[in-house]
C-alpha cells in the first residue's frame, strides 16, 4: 500500500512539473482533473491524470 502511495505522489509531482507539455498531448484535461480558483490563486488537482500515470508506471515496473 505504501508503494502505491509513493508512486501516486511521484506521479502527482511529475505531472505538476510537466503540466504544460503534458497538456499538449491530452493529459490534464481528463474528466477527473480539477482546477479550483480561490481568490487570486489557482489550484490544479490532476486526479485522473495522476492515476493514469501511476498505472502506466506500475505496468512498466511490472514488465521490467
C-alpha positions as CSV (number, residue, x, y, z in Angstrom):
1,X,0.0,0.0,0.0
2,X,2.8,2.4,0.8
3,X,4.4,1.6,-2.5
4,X,1.3,2.7,-4.4
5,X,1.0,5.9,-2.3
6,X,4.6,6.7,-3.2
7,X,4.0,6.1,-6.9
8,X,0.9,8.2,-6.8
9,X,2.7,11.1,-5.1
10,X,5.6,10.9,-7.5
11,X,3.2,10.9,-10.5
12,X,1.4,13.9,-9.0
13,X,4.7,15.8,-8.6
14,X,5.9,14.8,-12.1
15,X,2.6,15.8,-13.6
16,X,2.6,19.2,-11.8
17,X,6.1,19.9,-13.1
18,X,5.4,18.9,-16.7
19,X,1.9,20.3,-16.8
20,X,2.4,22.5,-19.9
21,X,4.0,19.8,-22.0
22,X,1.6,17.1,-20.9
23,X,-1.5,19.2,-21.7
24,X,-0.3,19.3,-25.4
25,X,-0.6,15.5,-25.6
26,X,-4.1,15.5,-23.9
27,X,-3.3,14.8,-20.2
28,X,-4.5,17.4,-17.8
29,X,-7.9,17.8,-19.5
30,X,-9.4,14.5,-18.5
31,X,-12.8,14.3,-16.7
32,X,-11.3,13.9,-13.2
33,X,-8.8,16.8,-13.4
34,X,-9.9,19.8,-11.4
35,X,-9.0,23.5,-11.4
36,X,-10.0,25.5,-8.4
37,X,-9.9,29.2,-8.2
38,X,-9.9,30.7,-4.8
39,X,-9.4,34.4,-4.8
40,X,-6.5,35.3,-7.0
41,X,-4.9,31.8,-6.6
42,X,-5.5,28.9,-8.9
43,X,-5.1,25.3,-7.6
44,X,-4.7,22.5,-10.1
45,X,-5.6,18.9,-9.0
46,X,-4.9,16.3,-11.7
47,X,-6.6,13.3,-10.1
48,X,-7.4,11.2,-13.2
49,X,-4.1,12.0,-14.9
50,X,-2.1,11.1,-11.8
51,X,-3.9,7.7,-11.6
52,X,-3.3,7.1,-15.3
53,X,0.4,7.9,-15.0
54,X,0.6,5.7,-11.9
55,X,-0.9,2.8,-13.7
56,X,1.5,3.3,-16.6
57,X,4.5,3.5,-14.3
58,X,3.2,0.3,-12.5
59,X,2.9,-1.5,-15.7
60,X,6.4,-0.5,-16.8
61,X,7.8,-1.6,-13.5
62,X,6.0,-4.9,-13.7
63,X,7.4,-5.6,-17.1
64,X,10.9,-4.7,-16.1
